[in-house]
Amino acid sequence: MNIQKDIYVNRLSLKEQIEYFRNEMVCTGLKEGFSSPKTVEISQNLDALLNKLLEISKF
């Protein structure tokens, strides 16, 4: 198993997920308001993904 390759694949997948949640957050915020519960939930999911990316980027 190539750990470097696995980290690269995970990082790529995370970046795709981050982009998806970022777009969802902006669209939901524009539609429902940036402090709506749904927007805040999406933002929290985005924060968790960004934290994961930061963790694996340390390698």
All heavy atoms as TSV, in Angstrom:
chain	resi	resn	atom	element	x	y	z
A	1	MET	N	N	0.848	-1.175	0.000
A	1	MET	CA	C	0.000	0.000	0.000
A	1	MET	C	C	0.896	1.241	0.000
A	1	MET	O	O	1.810	1.353	0.781
A	1	MET	CB	C	-0.896	-0.017	1.239
A	1	MET	CG	C	-1.727	1.240	1.363
A	1	MET	SD	S	-2.638	1.368	2.913
A	1	MET	CE	C	-3.896	0.157	2.655
A	2	ASN	N	N	0.590	2.183	-0.867
A	2	ASN	CA	C	1.355	3.409	-0.965
A	2	ASN	C	C	0.641	4.503	-0.183
A	2	ASN	O	O	-0.388	5.030	-0.626
A	2	ASN	CB	C	1.515	3.790	-2.435
A	2	ASN	CG	C	2.416	4.975	-2.631
A	2	ASN	OD1	O	2.650	5.745	-1.712
A	2	ASN	ND2	N	2.909	5.120	-3.845
A	3	ILE	N	N	1.185	4.853	0.957
A	3	ILE	CA	C	0.541	5.838	1.839
A	3	ILE	C	C	0.464	7.202	1.173
A	3	ILE	O	O	-0.552	7.884	1.262
A	3	ILE	CB	C	1.269	5.914	3.193
A	3	ILE	CG1	C	1.078	4.596	3.942
A	3	ILE	CG2	C	0.754	7.074	4.025
A	3	ILE	CD1	C	1.831	4.494	5.242
A	4	GLN	N	N	1.530	7.605	0.477
A	4	GLN	CA	C	1.522	8.902	-0.203
A	4	GLN	C	C	0.388	8.982	-1.218
A	4	GLN	O	O	-0.299	9.992	-1.324
A	4	GLN	CB	C	2.868	9.151	-0.900
A	4	GLN	CG	C	4.007	9.365	0.053
A	4	GLN	CD	C	3.938	10.728	0.742
A	4	GLN	OE1	O	2.943	11.436	0.689
A	4	GLN	NE2	N	5.012	11.081	1.402
A	5	LYS	N	N	0.188	7.898	-1.961
A	5	LYS	CA	C	-0.881	7.867	-2.960
A	5	LYS	C	C	-2.245	7.938	-2.275
A	5	LYS	O	O	-3.137	8.658	-2.723
A	5	LYS	CB	C	-0.780	6.606	-3.813
A	5	LYS	CG	C	-1.807	6.552	-4.917
A	5	LYS	CD	C	-1.656	5.304	-5.760
A	5	LYS	CE	C	-2.729	5.256	-6.823
A	5	LYS	NZ	N	-2.686	4.011	-7.575
A	6	ASP	N	N	-2.410	7.207	-1.185
A	6	ASP	CA	C	-3.673	7.230	-0.444
A	6	ASP	C	C	-3.969	8.624	0.089
A	6	ASP	O	O	-5.104	9.084	0.038
A	6	ASP	CB	C	-3.651	6.228	0.708
A	6	ASP	CG	C	-3.685	4.787	0.235
A	6	ASP	OD1	O	-4.048	4.554	-0.935
A	6	ASP	OD2	O	-3.343	3.904	1.031
A	7	ILE	N	N	-2.958	9.290	0.610
A	7	ILE	CA	C	-3.144	10.647	1.124
A	7	ILE	C	C	-3.541	11.584	-0.013
A	7	ILE	O	O	-4.438	12.400	0.131
A	7	ILE	CB	C	-1.869	11.141	1.847
A	7	ILE	CG1	C	-1.688	10.378	3.161
A	7	ILE	CG2	C	-1.945	12.637	2.122
A	7	ILE	CD1	C	-0.368	10.642	3.855
A	8	TYR	N	N	-2.895	11.433	-1.177
A	8	TYR	CA	C	-3.228	12.269	-2.329
A	8	TYR	C	C	-4.675	12.053	-2.756
A	8	TYR	O	O	-5.416	13.005	-2.997
A	8	TYR	CB	C	-2.281	11.979	-3.496
A	8	TYR	CG	C	-2.655	12.727	-4.747
A	8	TYR	CD1	C	-2.361	14.080	-4.892
A	8	TYR	CD2	C	-3.345	12.091	-5.785
A	8	TYR	CE1	C	-2.720	14.776	-6.017
A	8	TYR	CE2	C	-3.706	12.782	-6.926
A	8	TYR	CZ	C	-3.389	14.115	-7.031
A	8	TYR	OH	O	-3.769	14.804	-8.160
A	9	VAL	N	N	-5.110	10.804	-2.831
A	9	VAL	CA	C	-6.484	10.489	-3.237
A	9	VAL	C	C	-7.469	11.048	-2.217
A	9	VAL	O	O	-8.476	11.649	-2.578
A	9	VAL	CB	C	-6.672	8.962	-3.422
A	9	VAL	CG1	C	-8.137	8.604	-3.597
A	9	VAL	CG2	C	-5.859	8.475	-4.612
A	10	ASN	N	N	-7.169	10.875	-0.933
A	10	ASN	CA	C	-8.048	11.411	0.108
A	10	ASN	C	C	-8.120	12.930	0.030
A	10	ASN	O	O	-9.174	13.518	0.202
A	10	ASN	CB	C	-7.565	10.986	1.493
A	10	ASN	CG	C	-7.868	9.536	1.781
A	10	ASN	OD1	O	-8.770	8.961	1.197
A	10	ASN	ND2	N	-7.100	8.938	2.667
A	11	ARG	N	N	-6.981	13.561	-0.214
A	11	ARG	CA	C	-6.943	15.024	-0.306
A	11	ARG	C	C	-7.772	15.499	-1.495
A	11	ARG	O	O	-8.538	16.449	-1.377
A	11	ARG	CB	C	-5.488	15.479	-0.445
A	11	ARG	CG	C	-5.297	16.945	-0.209
A	11	ARG	CD	C	-3.840	17.334	-0.281
A	11	ARG	NE	N	-3.076	16.656	0.752
A	11	ARG	CZ	C	-1.775	16.468	0.709
A	11	ARG	NH1	N	-1.073	16.908	-0.307
A	11	ARG	NH2	N	-1.150	15.851	1.684
A	12	LEU	N	N	-7.663	14.815	-2.636
A	12	LEU	CA	C	-8.433	15.171	-3.820
A	12	LEU	C	C	-9.931	15.008	-3.548
A	12	LEU	O	O	-10.725	15.891	-3.849
A	12	LEU	CB	C	-8.008	14.310	-5.007
A	12	LEU	CG	C	-8.704	14.581	-6.339
A	12	LEU	CD1	C	-8.423	16.011	-6.796
A	12	LEU	CD2	C	-8.229	13.602	-7.380
A	13	SER	N	N	-10.301	13.891	-2.957
A	13	SER	CA	C	-11.700	13.644	-2.629
A	13	SER	C	C	-12.234	14.697	-1.652
A	13	SER	O	O	-13.344	15.200	-1.814
A	13	SER	CB	C	-11.852	12.252	-2.025
A	13	SER	OG	O	-13.173	12.036	-1.626
A	14	LEU	N	N	-11.433	15.035	-0.655
A	14	LEU	CA	C	-11.840	16.067	0.302
A	14	LEU	C	C	-12.030	17.410	-0.380
A	14	LEU	O	O	-12.986	18.130	-0.099
A	14	LEU	CB	C	-10.799	16.208	1.419
A	14	LEU	CG	C	-10.946	15.266	2.591
A	14	LEU	CD1	C	-9.772	15.432	3.548
A	14	LEU	CD2	C	-12.246	15.495	3.331
A	15	LYS	N	N	-11.137	17.751	-1.289
A	15	LYS	CA	C	-11.264	19.027	-1.993
A	15	LYS	C	C	-12.544	19.082	-2.818
A	15	LYS	O	O	-13.200	20.117	-2.869
A	15	LYS	CB	C	-10.040	19.278	-2.869
A	15	LYS	CG	C	-8.814	19.644	-2.057
A	15	LYS	CD	C	-7.624	19.911	-2.948
A	15	LYS	CE	C	-6.420	20.302	-2.112
A	15	LYS	NZ	N	-5.246	20.602	-2.938
A	16	GLU	N	N	-12.904	17.967	-3.415
A	16	GLU	CA	C	-14.160	17.910	-4.169
A	16	GLU	C	C	-15.358	18.083	-3.235
A	16	GLU	O	O	-16.311	18.797	-3.554
A	16	GLU	CB	C	-14.259	16.599	-4.933
A	16	GLU	CG	C	-13.278	16.490	-6.071
A	16	GLU	CD	C	-13.210	15.111	-6.693
A	16	GLU	OE1	O	-13.811	14.164	-6.147
A	16	GLU	OE2	O	-12.548	14.982	-7.732
A	17	GLN	N	N	-15.315	17.419	-2.088
A	17	GLN	CA	C	-16.397	17.549	-1.108
A	17	GLN	C	C	-16.466	18.975	-0.565
A	17	GLN	O	O	-17.558	19.521	-0.379
A	17	GLN	CB	C	-16.186	16.570	0.041
A	17	GLN	CG	C	-16.376	15.126	-0.352
A	17	GLN	CD	C	-16.071	14.197	0.791
A	17	GLN	OE1	O	-16.557	14.392	1.901
A	17	GLN	NE2	N	-15.253	13.185	0.543
A	18	ILE	N	N	-15.318	19.579	-0.325
A	18	ILE	CA	C	-15.276	20.952	0.182
A	18	ILE	C	C	-15.922	21.901	-0.825
A	18	ILE	O	O	-16.724	22.758	-0.451
A	18	ILE	CB	C	-13.819	21.361	0.505
A	18	ILE	CG1	C	-13.366	20.643	1.779
A	18	ILE	CG2	C	-13.686	22.874	0.640
A	18	ILE	CD1	C	-11.873	20.710	2.039
A	19	GLU	N	N	-15.584	21.746	-2.095
A	19	GLU	CA	C	-16.192	22.584	-3.132
A	19	GLU	C	C	-17.697	22.408	-3.167
A	19	GLU	O	O	-18.441	23.379	-3.284
A	19	GLU	CB	C	-15.601	22.276	-4.504
A	19	GLU	CG	C	-14.445	23.124	-4.891
A	19	GLU	CD	C	-14.638	24.614	-4.661
A	19	GLU	OE1	O	-15.586	25.221	-5.208
A	19	GLU	OE2	O	-13.841	25.179	-3.912
A	20	TYR	N	N	-18.156	21.154	-3.064
A	20	TYR	CA	C	-19.591	20.883	-3.077
A	20	TYR	C	C	-20.285	21.594	-1.909
A	20	TYR	O	O	-21.275	22.302	-2.103
A	20	TYR	CB	C	-19.850	19.367	-3.013
A	20	TYR	CG	C	-21.305	19.041	-2.812
A	20	TYR	CD1	C	-22.192	19.069	-3.875
A	20	TYR	CD2	C	-21.801	18.731	-1.544
A	20	TYR	CE1	C	-23.530	18.795	-3.694
A	20	TYR	CE2	C	-23.133	18.457	-1.351
A	20	TYR	CZ	C	-23.996	18.490	-2.428
A	20	TYR	OH	O	-25.331	18.233	-2.236
A	21	PHE	N	N	-19.751	21.413	-0.700
A	21	PHE	CA	C	-20.386	22.023	0.476
A	21	PHE	C	C	-20.278	23.548	0.444
A	21	PHE	O	O	-21.185	24.238	0.892
A	21	PHE	CB	C	-19.793	21.459	1.771
A	21	PHE	CG	C	-20.427	20.160	2.184
A	21	PHE	CD1	C	-19.804	18.960	1.914
A	21	PHE	CD2	C	-21.650	20.134	2.824
A	21	PHE	CE1	C	-20.384	17.753	2.270
A	21	PHE	CE2	C	-22.253	18.943	3.189
A	21	PHE	CZ	C	-21.622	17.746	2.909
A	22	ARG	N	N	-19.186	24.065	-0.098
A	22	ARG	CA	C	-19.054	25.521	-0.208
A	22	ARG	C	C	-20.141	26.080	-1.119
A	22	ARG	O	O	-20.804	27.068	-0.779
A	22	ARG	CB	C	-17.670	25.878	-0.744
A	22	ARG	CG	C	-17.408	27.366	-0.801
A	22	ARG	CD	C	-16.020	27.689	-1.296
A	22	ARG	NE	N	-15.054	27.342	-0.257
A	22	ARG	CZ	C	-13.905	26.718	-0.486
A	22	ARG	NH1	N	-13.554	26.369	-1.700
A	22	ARG	NH2	N	-13.084	26.461	0.505
A	23	ASN	N	N	-20.348	25.441	-2.261
A	23	ASN	CA	C	-21.400	25.887	-3.178
A	23	ASN	C	C	-22.783	25.740	-2.555
A	23	ASN	O	O	-23.632	26.631	-2.690
A	23	ASN	CB	C	-21.325	25.109	-4.498
A	23	ASN	CG	C	-20.123	25.501	-5.322
A	23	ASN	OD1	O	-19.636	26.622	-5.246
A	23	ASN	ND2	N	-19.634	24.564	-6.119
A	24	GLU	N	N	-23.005	24.620	-1.880
A	24	GLU	CA	C	-24.290	24.407	-1.206
A	24	GLU	C	C	-24.541	25.476	-0.145
A	24	GLU	O	O	-25.650	25.985	-0.016
A	24	GLU	CB	C	-24.334	23.023	-0.537
A	24	GLU	CG	C	-24.586	21.894	-1.489
A	24	GLU	CD	C	-25.975	21.954	-2.105
A	24	GLU	OE1	O	-26.971	22.019	-1.376
A	24	GLU	OE2	O	-26.030	21.944	-3.349
A	25	MET	N	N	-23.504	25.802	0.619
A	25	MET	CA	C	-23.643	26.799	1.678
A	25	MET	C	C	-24.007	28.161	1.095
A	25	MET	O	O	-24.917	28.837	1.600
A	25	MET	CB	C	-22.353	26.899	2.486
A	25	MET	CG	C	-22.437	27.873	3.644
A	25	MET	SD	S	-20.879	28.026	4.547
A	25	MET	CE	C	-19.860	28.845	3.319
A	26	VAL	N	N	-23.335	28.569	0.037
A	26	VAL	CA	C	-23.616	29.872	-0.569
A	26	VAL	C	C	-25.027	29.900	-1.153
A	26	VAL	O	O	-25.784	30.848	-0.906
A	26	VAL	CB	C	-22.556	30.214	-1.640
A	26	VAL	CG1	C	-22.970	31.443	-2.437
A	26	VAL	CG2	C	-21.198	30.444	-0.995
A	27	CYS	N	N	-25.391	28.873	-1.888
A	27	CYS	CA	C	-26.735	28.829	-2.482
A	27	CYS	C	C	-27.824	28.819	-1.417
A	27	CYS	O	O	-28.814	29.547	-1.519
A	27	CYS	CB	C	-26.876	27.604	-3.385
A	27	CYS	SG	S	-25.912	27.710	-4.899
A	28	THR	N	N	-27.618	28.008	-0.384
A	28	THR	CA	C	-28.603	27.939	0.706
A	28	THR	C	C	-28.654	29.265	1.447
A	28	THR	O	O	-29.737	29.753	1.798
A	28	THR	CB	C	-28.257	26.791	1.682
A	28	THR	OG1	O	-28.201	25.576	0.942
A	28	THR	CG2	C	-29.295	26.670	2.781
A	29	GLY	N	N	-27.495	29.859	1.683
A	29	GLY	CA	C	-27.443	31.156	2.365
A	29	GLY	C	C	-28.164	32.241	1.596
A	29	GLY	O	O	-28.884	33.061	2.184
A	30	LEU	N	N	-27.999	32.265	0.294
A	30	LEU	CA	C	-28.685	33.267	-0.526
A	30	LEU	C	C	-30.187	33.036	-0.548
A	30	LEU	O	O	-30.971	33.985	-0.598
A	30	LEU	CB	C	-28.127	33.250	-1.953
A	30	LEU	CG	C	-26.699	33.782	-2.111
A	30	LEU	CD1	C	-26.190	33.510	-3.521
A	30	LEU	CD2	C	-26.641	35.267	-1.782
A	31	LYS	N	N	-30.582	31.766	-0.504
A	31	LYS	CA	C	-32.001	31.430	-0.567
A	31	LYS	C	C	-32.692	31.564	0.793
A	31	LYS	O	O	-33.772	32.128	0.895
A	31	LYS	CB	C	-32.175	30.000	-1.075
A	31	LYS	CG	C	-33.611	29.618	-1.363
A	31	LYS	CD	C	-33.753	28.151	-1.726
A	31	LYS	CE	C	-33.078	27.855	-3.042
A	31	LYS	NZ	N	-33.265	26.444	-3.466
A	32	GLU	N	N	-32.044	31.044	1.856
A	32	GLU	CA	C	-32.701	30.957	3.165
A	32	GLU	C	C	-32.129	31.926	4.204
A	32	GLU	O	O	-32.656	32.017	5.304
A	32	GLU	CB	C	-32.582	29.525	3.704
A	32	GLU	CG	C	-33.269	28.506	2.827
A	32	GLU	CD	C	-33.219	27.109	3.397
A	32	GLU	OE1	O	-32.990	26.961	4.617
A	32	GLU	OE2	O	-33.425	26.162	2.622
A	33	GLY	N	N	-31.027	32.571	3.859
A	33	GLY	CA	C	-30.366	33.468	4.819
A	33	GLY	C	C	-29.129	32.781	5.379
A	33	GLY	O	O	-29.103	31.563	5.561
A	34	PHE	N	N	-28.103	33.592	5.613
A	34	PHE	CA	C	-26.831	33.017	6.045
A	34	PHE	C	C	-26.818	32.571	7.508
A	34	PHE	O	O	-25.902	31.889	7.928
A	34	PHE	CB	C	-25.678	33.980	5.752
A	34	PHE	CG	C	-25.348	34.005	4.290
A	34	PHE	CD1	C	-25.885	34.968	3.456
A	34	PHE	CD2	C	-24.547	33.033	3.732
A	34	PHE	CE1	C	-25.603	34.984	2.105
A	34	PHE	CE2	C	-24.254	33.027	2.373
A	34	PHE	CZ	C	-24.781	34.011	1.560
A	35	SER	N	N	-27.838	32.938	8.253
A	35	SER	CA	C	-27.906	32.464	9.642
A	35	SER	C	C	-29.005	31.417	9.830
A	35	SER	O	O	-29.317	31.041	10.965
A	35	SER	CB	C	-28.122	33.644	10.593
A	35	SER	OG	O	-29.325	34.314	10.290
A	36	SER	N	N	-29.572	30.934	8.727
A	36	SER	CA	C	-30.611	29.902	8.843
A	36	SER	C	C	-29.986	28.607	9.364
A	36	SER	O	O	-28.804	28.337	9.147
A	36	SER	CB	C	-31.279	29.642	7.483
A	36	SER	OG	O	-30.460	28.827	6.665
A	37	PRO	N	N	-30.774	27.804	10.073
A	37	PRO	CA	C	-30.246	26.545	10.616
A	37	PRO	C	C	-29.631	25.635	9.547
A	37	PRO	O	O	-28.595	25.012	9.784
A	37	PRO	CB	C	-31.475	25.883	11.250
A	37	PRO	CG	C	-32.374	27.022	11.594
A	37	PRO	CD	C	-32.150	28.040	10.503
A	38	LYS	N	N	-30.229	25.575	8.378
A	38	LYS	CA	C	-29.707	24.719	7.314
A	38	LYS	C	C	-28.340	25.223	6.824
A	38	LYS	O	O	-27.420	24.434	6.615
A	38	LYS	CB	C	-30.695	24.652	6.155
A	38	LYS	CG	C	-30.312	23.661	5.091
A	38	LYS	CD	C	-31.416	23.510	4.059
A	38	LYS	CE	C	-31.026	22.489	3.006
A	38	LYS	NZ	N	-32.069	22.326	2.008
A	39	THR	N	N	-28.215	26.547	6.650
A	39	THR	CA	C	-26.937	27.122	6.219
A	39	THR	C	C	-25.866	26.882	7.265
A	39	THR	O	O	-24.727	26.529	6.933
A	39	THR	CB	C	-27.091	28.632	5.939
A	39	THR	OG1	O	-28.151	28.839	4.995
A	39	THR	CG2	C	-25.810	29.222	5.388
A	40	VAL	N	N	-26.223	27.048	8.529
A	40	VAL	CA	C	-25.259	26.842	9.621
A	40	VAL	C	C	-24.816	25.380	9.656
A	40	VAL	O	O	-23.631	25.081	9.834
A	40	VAL	CB	C	-25.861	27.285	10.974
A	40	VAL	CG1	C	-24.973	26.875	12.131
A	40	VAL	CG2	C	-26.081	28.799	10.978
A	41	GLU	N	N	-25.752	24.459	9.449
A	41	GLU	CA	C	-25.403	23.034	9.442
A	41	GLU	C	C	-24.430	22.709	8.303
A	41	GLU	O	O	-23.442	21.995	8.502
A	41	GLU	CB	C	-26.668	22.191	9.300
A	41	GLU	CG	C	-26.397	20.703	9.300
A	41	GLU	CD	C	-27.662	19.877	9.138
A	41	GLU	OE1	O	-28.778	20.417	9.231
A	41	GLU	OE2	O	-27.517	18.666	8.896
A	42	ILE	N	N	-24.696	23.253	7.134
A	42	ILE	CA	C	-23.797	23.036	5.999
A	42	ILE	C	C	-22.426	23.638	6.300
A	42	ILE	O	O	-21.392	23.030	6.011
A	42	ILE	CB	C	-24.392	23.623	4.704
A	42	ILE	CG1	C	-25.670	22.871	4.314
A	42	ILE	CG2	C	-23.372	23.578	3.571
A	42	ILE	CD1	C	-26.480	23.535	3.214
A	43	SER	N	N	-22.413	24.801	6.901
A	43	SER	CA	C	-21.162	25.452	7.270
A	43	SER	C	C	-20.357	24.608	8.258
A	43	SER	O	O	-19.130	24.494	8.144
A	43	SER	CB	C	-21.454	26.826	7.874
A	43	SER	OG	O	-20.283	27.441	8.319
A	44	GLN	N	N	-21.036	23.997	9.198
A	44	GLN	CA	C	-20.359	23.134	10.169
A	44	GLN	C	C	-19.784	21.892	9.486
A	44	GLN	O	O	-18.680	21.451	9.819
A	44	GLN	CB	C	-21.319	22.752	11.298
A	44	GLN	CG	C	-21.644	23.924	12.193
A	44	GLN	CD	C	-22.780	23.647	13.162
A	44	GLN	OE1	O	-23.568	22.726	12.979
A	44	GLN	NE2	N	-22.864	24.465	14.198
A	45	ASN	N	N	-20.518	21.333	8.530
A	45	ASN	CA	C	-19.998	20.200	7.756
A	45	ASN	C	C	-18.762	20.620	6.966
A	45	ASN	O	O	-17.776	19.884	6.901
A	45	ASN	CB	C	-21.060	19.649	6.810
A	45	ASN	CG	C	-22.166	18.927	7.530
A	45	ASN	OD1	O	-21.962	18.358	8.589
A	45	ASN	ND2	N	-23.353	18.948	6.963
A	46	LEU	N	N	-18.820	21.800	6.391
A	46	LEU	CA	C	-17.686	22.332	5.646
A	46	LEU	C	C	-16.482	22.526	6.564
A	46	LEU	O	O	-15.354	22.165	6.208
A	46	LEU	CB	C	-18.076	23.652	4.981
A	46	LEU	CG	C	-17.015	24.379	4.176
A	46	LEU	CD1	C	-16.463	23.500	3.062
A	46	LEU	CD2	C	-17.583	25.671	3.615
A	47	ASP	N	N	-16.706	23.050	7.753
A	47	ASP	CA	C	-15.623	23.220	8.730
A	47	ASP	C	C	-14.958	21.888	9.064
A	47	ASP	O	O	-13.732	21.800	9.136
A	47	ASP	CB	C	-16.143	23.850	10.027
A	47	ASP	CG	C	-16.505	25.317	9.875
A	47	ASP	OD1	O	-16.071	25.937	8.885
A	47	ASP	OD2	O	-17.218	25.830	10.756
A	48	ALA	N	N	-15.761	20.857	9.247
A	48	ALA	CA	C	-15.215	19.530	9.575
A	48	ALA	C	C	-14.345	19.008	8.433
A	48	ALA	O	O	-13.262	18.449	8.666
A	48	ALA	CB	C	-16.352	18.548	9.881
A	49	LEU	N	N	-14.792	19.205	7.197
A	49	LEU	CA	C	-14.006	18.765	6.046
A	49	LEU	C	C	-12.702	19.551	5.931
A	49	LEU	O	O	-11.650	18.990	5.637
A	49	LEU	CB	C	-14.822	18.915	4.760
A	49	LEU	CG	C	-15.993	17.958	4.607
A	49	LEU	CD1	C	-16.837	18.344	3.398
A	49	LEU	CD2	C	-15.510	16.528	4.463
A	50	LEU	N	N	-12.770	20.850	6.176
A	50	LEU	CA	C	-11.559	21.677	6.130
A	50	LEU	C	C	-10.569	21.250	7.211
A	50	LEU	O	O	-9.355	21.217	6.969
A	50	LEU	CB	C	-11.916	23.156	6.277
A	50	LEU	CG	C	-12.626	23.774	5.071
A	50	LEU	CD1	C	-13.206	25.134	5.430
A	50	LEU	CD2	C	-11.688	23.883	3.889
A	51	ASN	N	N	-11.083	20.895	8.377
A	51	ASN	CA	C	-10.205	20.414	9.450
A	51	ASN	C	C	-9.538	19.093	9.070
A	51	ASN	O	O	-8.356	18.881	9.345
A	51	ASN	CB	C	-10.978	20.268	10.759
A	51	ASN	CG	C	-11.321	21.605	11.366
A	51	ASN	OD1	O	-10.665	22.606	11.122
A	51	ASN	ND2	N	-12.378	21.635	12.154
A	52	LYS	N	N	-10.289	18.206	8.416
A	52	LYS	CA	C	-9.718	16.936	7.949
A	52	LYS	C	C	-8.615	17.192	6.933
A	52	LYS	O	O	-7.551	16.567	6.979
A	52	LYS	CB	C	-10.789	16.050	7.305
A	52	LYS	CG	C	-11.649	15.302	8.262
A	52	LYS	CD	C	-12.597	14.390	7.472
A	52	LYS	CE	C	-13.603	13.743	8.383
A	52	LYS	NZ	N	-14.545	12.898	7.628
A	53	LEU	N	N	-8.874	18.108	6.001
A	53	LEU	CA	C	-7.871	18.442	4.992
A	53	LEU	C	C	-6.609	18.991	5.632
A	53	LEU	O	O	-5.505	18.622	5.260
A	53	LEU	CB	C	-8.447	19.438	3.979
A	53	LEU	CG	C	-7.521	19.846	2.837
A	53	LEU	CD1	C	-7.151	18.641	1.989
A	53	LEU	CD2	C	-8.175	20.921	1.995
A	54	LEU	N	N	-6.784	19.828	6.615
A	54	LEU	CA	C	-5.644	20.385	7.330
A	54	LEU	C	C	-4.838	19.278	8.015
A	54	LEU	O	O	-3.614	19.263	7.960
A	54	LEU	CB	C	-6.115	21.403	8.368
A	54	LEU	CG	C	-5.060	22.144	9.151
A	54	LEU	CD1	C	-4.160	22.940	8.234
A	54	LEU	CD2	C	-5.715	23.042	10.184
A	55	GLU	N	N	-5.535	18.326	8.616
A	55	GLU	CA	C	-4.856	17.215	9.296
A	55	GLU	C	C	-4.028	16.371	8.332
A	55	GLU	O	O	-2.884	16.065	8.610
A	55	GLU	CB	C	-5.876	16.299	9.999
A	55	GLU	CG	C	-6.227	16.689	11.392
A	55	GLU	CD	C	-5.024	16.711	12.316
A	55	GLU	OE1	O	-4.282	15.732	12.378
A	55	GLU	OE2	O	-4.841	17.756	12.962
A	56	ILE	N	N	-4.609	15.981	7.207
A	56	ILE	CA	C	-3.861	15.126	6.295
A	56	ILE	C	C	-2.816	15.906	5.507
A	56	ILE	O	O	-1.898	15.321	4.957
A	56	ILE	CB	C	-4.763	14.308	5.346
A	56	ILE	CG1	C	-5.490	15.200	4.348
A	56	ILE	CG2	C	-5.694	13.415	6.107
A	56	ILE	CD1	C	-6.167	14.425	3.253
A	57	SER	N	N	-2.942	17.220	5.461
A	57	SER	CA	C	-1.944	18.038	4.764
A	57	SER	C	C	-0.656	18.165	5.555
A	57	SER	O	O	0.348	18.599	5.032
A	57	SER	CB	C	-2.510	19.428	4.466
A	57	SER	OG	O	-3.569	19.329	3.543
A	58	LYS	N	N	-0.680	17.773	6.807
A	58	LYS	CA	C	0.506	17.848	7.651
A	58	LYS	C	C	1.533	16.789	7.263
A	58	LYS	O	O	2.684	16.893	7.628
A	58	LYS	CB	C	0.124	17.686	9.127
A	58	LYS	CG	C	-0.648	18.862	9.664
A	58	LYS	CD	C	-1.011	18.651	11.117
A	58	LYS	CE	C	-1.823	19.808	11.652
A	58	LYS	NZ	N	-2.205	19.588	13.049
A	59	PHE	N	N	1.100	15.772	6.528
A	59	PHE	CA	C	2.010	14.685	6.140
A	59	PHE	C	C	2.905	15.094	5.018
A	59	PHE	O	O	2.678	15.704	4.109
A	59	PHE	CB	C	1.226	13.424	5.737
A	59	PHE	CG	C	0.602	12.751	6.908
A	59	PHE	CD1	C	-0.737	12.890	7.198
A	59	PHE	CD2	C	1.388	11.956	7.741
A	59	PHE	CE1	C	-1.312	12.253	8.264
A	59	PHE	CE2	C	0.825	11.297	8.812
A	59	PHE	CZ	C	-0.521	11.465	9.077
